[in-house]
């Protein structure tokens, strides 16, 4: 079941992961720039 779900929504899953990573990077940038 999980394999089927991943195969069907694999690209959506990867896209979400990338988006989350970008968000974390931007948040870290915000925090570091505001703390200075």
ZATOR-336059 format. One record per atom (N, C-alpha, C): residue number from 1; x, z, y; atom name; residue in one letter. Coordinates in steps of 0.001 Angstrom, whole numbers, plus 500000, padded with zeros to 6 digits. Example, Ala and Ser with C-alpha at 12.3 -4.5 7.8 and 13.67 -1.06 7.14 Angstrom:
<kolbas>
+-----+--------+--------+--------+----+----+
:   i :   east :     up :  north : at : aa :
+-----+--------+--------+--------+----+----+
:   1 : 513190 : 507800 : 494310 :  N :  A :
:   1 : 512300 : 507800 : 495500 : CA :  A :
:   1 : 513200 : 507800 : 496700 :  C :  A :
:   2 : 512850 : 507080 : 497750 :  N :  S :
:   2 : 513670 : 507140 : 498940 : CA :  S :
:   2 : 512900 : 507870 : 500030 :  C :  S :
+-----+--------+--------+--------+----+----+
</kolbas>
This chain:
<kolbas>
+-----+--------+--------+--------+----+----+
:   i :   east :     up :  north : at : aa :
+-----+--------+--------+--------+----+----+
:   1 : 500852 : 500000 : 498796 :  N :  X :
:   1 : 500000 : 500000 : 500000 : CA :  X :
:   1 : 500890 : 500000 : 501257 :  C :  X :
:   2 : 501869 : 500889 : 501284 :  N :  X :
:   2 : 502747 : 500971 : 502460 : CA :  X :
:   2 : 503523 : 499679 : 502635 :  C :  X :
:   3 : 503975 : 499122 : 501504 :  N :  X :
:   3 : 504747 : 497876 : 501589 : CA :  X :
:   3 : 503885 : 496752 : 502146 :  C :  X :
:   4 : 502660 : 496692 : 501695 :  N :  X :
:   4 : 501753 : 495650 : 502171 : CA :  X :
:   4 : 501507 : 495828 : 503658 :  C :  X :
:   5 : 501285 : 497064 : 504079 :  N :  X :
:   5 : 501018 : 497367 : 505484 : CA :  X :
:   5 : 502223 : 497003 : 506336 :  C :  X :
:   6 : 503420 : 497359 : 505826 :  N :  X :
:   6 : 504645 : 497069 : 506580 : CA :  X :
:   6 : 504878 : 495573 : 506678 :  C :  X :
:   7 : 504577 : 494858 : 505573 :  N :  X :
:   7 : 504791 : 493407 : 505577 : CA :  X :
:   7 : 503851 : 492740 : 506575 :  C :  X :
:   8 : 502639 : 493280 : 506673 :  N :  X :
:   8 : 501648 : 492680 : 507569 : CA :  X :
:   8 : 501918 : 493055 : 509027 :  C :  X :
:   9 : 502247 : 494312 : 509258 :  N :  X :
:   9 : 502441 : 494784 : 510635 : CA :  X :
:   9 : 503903 : 495092 : 510917 :  C :  X :
:  10 : 504796 : 494501 : 510136 :  N :  X :
:  10 : 506233 : 494764 : 510297 : CA :  X :
:  10 : 506712 : 494443 : 511698 :  C :  X :
:  11 : 506307 : 493261 : 512211 :  N :  X :
:  11 : 506767 : 492865 : 513542 : CA :  X :
:  11 : 506213 : 493800 : 514611 :  C :  X :
:  12 : 504986 : 494243 : 514443 :  N :  X :
:  12 : 504380 : 495153 : 515415 : CA :  X :
:  12 : 505101 : 496497 : 515389 :  C :  X :
:  13 : 505481 : 496940 : 514175 :  N :  X :
:  13 : 506189 : 498200 : 514012 : CA :  X :
:  13 : 507545 : 498142 : 514702 :  C :  X :
:  14 : 508263 : 497050 : 514459 :  N :  X :
:  14 : 509587 : 496898 : 515065 : CA :  X :
:  14 : 509477 : 496824 : 516585 :  C :  X :
:  15 : 508445 : 496114 : 517061 :  N :  X :
:  15 : 508243 : 495981 : 518506 : CA :  X :
:  15 : 507987 : 497345 : 519138 :  C :  X :
:  16 : 507196 : 498162 : 518442 :  N :  X :
:  16 : 506888 : 499496 : 518957 : CA :  X :
:  16 : 508141 : 500360 : 519017 :  C :  X :
:  17 : 508976 : 500254 : 517976 :  N :  X :
:  17 : 510221 : 501031 : 517930 : CA :  X :
:  17 : 511123 : 500640 : 519101 :  C :  X :
:  18 : 511242 : 499329 : 519325 :  N :  X :
:  18 : 512089 : 498841 : 520423 : CA :  X :
:  18 : 511552 : 499345 : 521757 :  C :  X :
:  19 : 510231 : 499300 : 521909 :  N :  X :
:  19 : 509608 : 499735 : 523154 : CA :  X :
:  19 : 509875 : 501224 : 523382 :  C :  X :
:  20 : 509767 : 502009 : 522303 :  N :  X :
:  20 : 510014 : 503445 : 522411 : CA :  X :
:  20 : 511461 : 503704 : 522807 :  C :  X :
:  21 : 512382 : 502938 : 522212 :  N :  X :
:  21 : 513804 : 503102 : 522521 : CA :  X :
:  21 : 514051 : 502811 : 523996 :  C :  X :
:  22 : 513445 : 501748 : 524503 :  N :  X :
:  22 : 513609 : 501390 : 525913 : CA :  X :
:  22 : 513060 : 502493 : 526810 :  C :  X :
:  23 : 511906 : 503034 : 526416 :  N :  X :
:  23 : 511285 : 504097 : 527205 : CA :  X :
:  23 : 512192 : 505316 : 527266 :  C :  X :
:  24 : 512791 : 505661 : 526120 :  N :  X :
:  24 : 513685 : 506826 : 526068 : CA :  X :
:  24 : 514889 : 506601 : 526972 :  C :  X :
:  25 : 515431 : 505383 : 526927 :  N :  X :
:  25 : 516595 : 505050 : 527756 : CA :  X :
:  25 : 516242 : 505194 : 529237 :  C :  X :
:  26 : 515073 : 504665 : 529613 :  N :  X :
:  26 : 514654 : 504741 : 531017 : CA :  X :
:  26 : 514427 : 506195 : 531431 :  C :  X :
:  27 : 513852 : 506983 : 530517 :  N :  X :
:  27 : 513605 : 508392 : 530815 : CA :  X :
:  27 : 514920 : 509128 : 531006 :  C :  X :
:  28 : 515896 : 508830 : 530145 :  N :  X :
:  28 : 517199 : 509480 : 530262 : CA :  X :
:  28 : 517841 : 509100 : 531595 :  C :  X :
:  29 : 517711 : 507835 : 531972 :  N :  X :
:  29 : 518261 : 507383 : 533249 : CA :  X :
:  29 : 517608 : 508150 : 534393 :  C :  X :
:  30 : 516293 : 508289 : 534324 :  N :  X :
:  30 : 515555 : 509008 : 535364 : CA :  X :
:  30 : 516033 : 510451 : 535471 :  C :  X :
:  31 : 516166 : 511098 : 534322 :  N :  X :
:  31 : 516560 : 512506 : 534306 : CA :  X :
:  31 : 517968 : 512683 : 534864 :  C :  X :
:  32 : 518881 : 511826 : 534415 :  N :  X :
:  32 : 520279 : 511962 : 534857 : CA :  X :
:  32 : 520423 : 511657 : 536346 :  C :  X :
:  33 : 519659 : 510697 : 536843 :  N :  X :
:  33 : 519778 : 510322 : 538251 : CA :  X :
:  33 : 519105 : 511372 : 539151 :  C :  X :
:  34 : 518079 : 512023 : 538634 :  N :  X :
:  34 : 517375 : 513013 : 539443 : CA :  X :
:  34 : 518109 : 514352 : 539440 :  C :  X :
:  35 : 518887 : 514592 : 538395 :  N :  X :
:  35 : 519607 : 515858 : 538304 : CA :  X :
:  35 : 520869 : 515844 : 539169 :  C :  X :
:  36 : 521326 : 514656 : 539515 :  N :  X :
:  36 : 522557 : 514547 : 540320 : CA :  X :
:  36 : 522276 : 514906 : 541778 :  C :  X :
+-----+--------+--------+--------+----+----+
</kolbas>
